[in-house]
Amino acid sequence: MDAPRFVEEVMTCPVVAVQPGVTVDEVARQLIRRRIGALPVVDASLRVLGIVAESDVLTGGRPGRAFARDVMSSPALTVTADSTLGVARALLATHWIGRLPVVDRDGRLVGIVCRRDLLVPDLTADDRIRRRVIDRAIDLGAEIGSVSVERGTVRVRARVARRSEIPVLRHQLRQVRSVVRLEAELDFDVDDVATVAGSAQEGRAT
């Protein structure tokens, strides 16, 4: 009999979340920009208060006058990272929901797991790393060229809007769980670093 698999193996982290006072308009912008279906709602300590989905936004009242706390589903169903995939599947199926925030023992948000994650629980370790790297890069606004992973070594080709974003992207990709080594070929559209440096030199010259 196969050993049980756990949520921490497939969950996405870190997670984009919103606070209860964020407007529904801003929630909608985040959902569209990040191409996701829902956002956890957390307090200042990252404790999960609820979750706001696309359907909540669509029925969330008058634009500009409703907030995440007004439309979120609360309390949110959650799992811990050491929950089995079987437990997560059962919750998703029983409650007809698409995703579950993952929390620590104090109820603080540490990740999120969705139906897609549970459809492919038999991915290799390198496959899981690749998915995490792609998700992180897209979350940071990068355009992916290619991503390959071999024994934890990640090779990425990607493009960002501004040169100043490259160090941030490189750092964030190195922080992805289980990445052993990063080889990144990163390009950019606008050289804002050169522009800033040139302005500074001009300032010194005057």
Buried (B, 14 or more C-beta within 10 A) or exposed (E): EEEEBBBBBBBBBBBBBBBBEBBBBBBBEBBEEBEBEBBBBBEEEBEBBBBBBBEBBEEBEEEEEBBBBBBBBEEBBBBBBEBBBEBBBEBBEEEEBBBBBBBBEEBBBBBBBBBEBBEEBEBEEBEBBBBBBBBBBBBBEBEEEEBEBEEEBBBBBBBBEBBBBBEEBBEBBEEBBBBEEBEBEBEBEEEBBEEEEEEEEEEEEE
